[in-house]
């Protein structure tokens, strides 16, 4: 695994767990934090999907 991929994975995991922690703490805005967590995971998965060759 290259250093770029390791750094991206570390940032994604830290962001994901940070957002989930905030969602647990603040009940009133929990849906917003959970949507943000879904966006983080979707962006990370999208990064790993190879683009079609033209």
N, C-alpha and C positions, 0 to 999 in steps of 0.2 A: 504494500500500500504506500503510495507516495505521500509526501508531507502535505501536499495540497489537499488530498482526500482525507487525510487524518485530521487536519485542521477543520475542514468542513464538517466532518462527522462530530468532532468535539463541540463545535459551535451549535450544531443542530441539537445534539443531546442536551447541552446546557440550556438552550432556549426552550426546548420542549419541557424539560423538568421544571424550569423556572415558571413557565406559563401555567403548567398544571399546579404548581405550588400556589400561585396567585389565585387560581380558580378555586382551590380548596379554602383559602383564607377569606376571599371576598365573594360571598354568596350572591350578592345583587348583580354583579356583572359576570357571573360564571359562564353564561352562553357565549359572551364575546371572547373570553379567554379560551374556551374550548374550540371555537371557530378558528382562532389564531393557531392553536395547536394542530388542528387539521390542516391548515395552510402550510405550516412548517413541515409536517410529514409529507404532504403532497409535493411540495417544492423539492424536498430531498429525494423522493422517489423519482420525480421527473428529471432530476439531474442525472440519475443513473440509467435512464432509458436511452438507448442509443438513437441518434437521429438517422433517418433514412438517407442513404447515399444517393446523390443525384447524378 
